[in-house]
Amino acid sequence: HGSKVKGLPRPLWCRQLGGEGAKIKYWRIIVRNLPFKVDEAELRRHMGLKGELFVWDAHIPKGSDGRVRGFGFVGYICRSDAERAIKKLNGTKLLGRVIVLDWTVGKKEFQEGAKAKEPPAAEEGSDLEVFDDAGVEGETGSD
């Protein structure tokens, strides 16, 4: 378990090869406001609470320019570890920056949630007042 394999950036686990336990569900959290100098090893150490919690996976997305985008994902193999991480590490500092933790949601659910929070569009004949970006009242649908 966790063996280094030549050519791979991180250890390979038996479960990743499709053997026993390959279908394990791990509990993922998103870590926001990451310092731009953090690497996955440092994130893994911090999120493991100095060895108290087993971090299954740590991933920090990078932009097309190769720079860290300011957030990352951490996976635990049991819900209780993920809950403890959120409870104990939310609002703590990592390399001088306060990090914010929350449960991850799938991209589809995230996009649907964002759409639900958008303000409704003014329809013809409605009584909605329309404001521009500066907060200035514009035309309404009912004249």
C-alpha positions in Angstrom: 0.0 0.0 0.0 1.2 3.5 -0.8 4.2 2.3 -2.8 6.2 4.7 -5.0 6.0 3.7 -8.7 8.5 5.1 -11.1 6.9 7.7 -13.3 4.0 8.5 -11.0 3.9 11.7 -9.0 2.4 10.2 -5.9 2.2 6.7 -4.3 0.0 4.1 -5.8 -2.5 2.2 -3.6 -3.9 -1.3 -4.3 -7.4 0.1 -4.3 -6.5 2.3 -7.3 -5.7 -0.8 -9.4 -9.2 -2.3 -9.1 -8.5 -4.9 -6.4 -10.4 -5.5 -3.2 -11.7 -2.2 -1.8 -11.4 -0.5 -5.2 -15.0 0.9 -5.0 -14.3 2.6 -1.6 -16.1 5.9 -1.2 -14.0 8.6 0.2 -15.3 11.7 1.8 -14.1 14.9 0.1 -13.9 18.4 1.4 -12.9 21.6 -0.4 -10.2 23.8 1.1 -10.6 27.4 0.0 -8.2 30.3 0.3 -5.0 28.2 0.0 -1.7 30.0 0.0 -0.2 30.1 -3.5 3.0 28.5 -2.3 1.4 25.4 -0.7 2.1 22.0 -2.2 0.1 18.8 -1.9 2.5 17.3 0.7 2.1 20.4 3.0 -1.7 20.3 2.5 -1.8 16.6 3.4 0.3 17.2 6.6 -1.9 20.1 7.7 -5.2 18.3 7.0 -4.0 15.1 8.7 -3.9 16.9 12.1 -0.3 15.7 12.7 -1.2 12.1 12.0 -4.5 12.0 13.8 -6.5 11.7 10.6 -5.8 9.5 7.5 -5.8 11.7 4.4 -6.6 9.4 1.4 -6.0 12.0 -1.3 -5.0 15.7 -1.6 -5.2 17.6 -4.8 -4.5 21.2 -5.6 -5.8 22.3 -9.1 -3.5 24.5 -11.1 -4.3 27.0 -13.9 -3.0 26.8 -17.5 0.0 28.8 -16.4 0.9 26.2 -13.8 0.1 28.3 -10.8 -2.0 27.2 -7.8 -5.6 28.4 -8.1 -6.2 29.0 -4.4 -8.2 26.0 -3.5 -7.8 22.3 -3.1 -9.5 19.0 -2.3 -8.8 16.5 0.4 -10.3 13.1 0.7 -10.7 10.9 3.8 -11.8 7.3 3.9 -14.3 7.7 6.6 -16.9 10.4 7.3 -15.9 10.9 10.9 -12.3 11.9 9.8 -13.7 14.4 7.3 -16.1 15.8 9.9 -13.3 16.2 12.5 -11.1 17.9 9.9 -13.9 20.5 9.1 -14.6 21.0 12.8 -11.0 21.4 13.9 -9.3 23.0 10.9 -11.9 25.3 9.5 -10.6 28.9 10.1 -7.1 27.8 11.0 -4.0 29.2 9.3 -1.9 27.4 6.7 1.3 29.2 5.7 -0.1 32.4 7.1 -3.5 32.3 5.4 -6.9 31.4 7.0 -8.4 28.4 5.2 -12.1 27.7 4.8 -13.4 24.1 4.6 -16.6 22.7 3.4 -18.1 19.5 1.9 -17.5 19.2 -1.9 -20.5 18.8 -4.2 -20.4 17.5 -7.8 -19.9 20.0 -10.6 -23.5 19.4 -11.8 -25.0 20.1 -8.4 -22.7 23.1 -7.9 -23.8 24.6 -11.3 -27.5 23.9 -10.5 -27.1 25.6 -7.1 -25.5 28.6 -8.8 -28.4 28.9 -11.2 -30.9 28.7 -8.4 -29.3 31.7 -6.7 -29.4 33.9 -9.9 -31.9 36.7 -9.7 -35.0 36.2 -11.9 -35.0 37.9 -15.2 -37.5 40.7 -15.7 -40.3 39.5 -18.0 -42.5 41.5 -20.2 -45.4 42.9 -18.3 -43.9 42.1 -14.8 -43.6 44.5 -11.9 -40.0 43.7 -11.3 -37.7 46.7 -11.2 -34.5 46.3 -13.1 -31.2 47.8 -11.8 -27.9 48.1 -13.7 -24.6 47.2 -12.2 -24.3 50.6 -10.4 -27.7 50.0 -8.7 -29.4 52.6 -10.9 -33.1 51.9 -11.6 -33.8 51.2 -15.2 -36.9 50.3 -17.2 -39.5 47.9 -15.8 -41.6 45.5 -17.7 -44.8 47.4 -16.8 -45.4 51.0 -18.1 
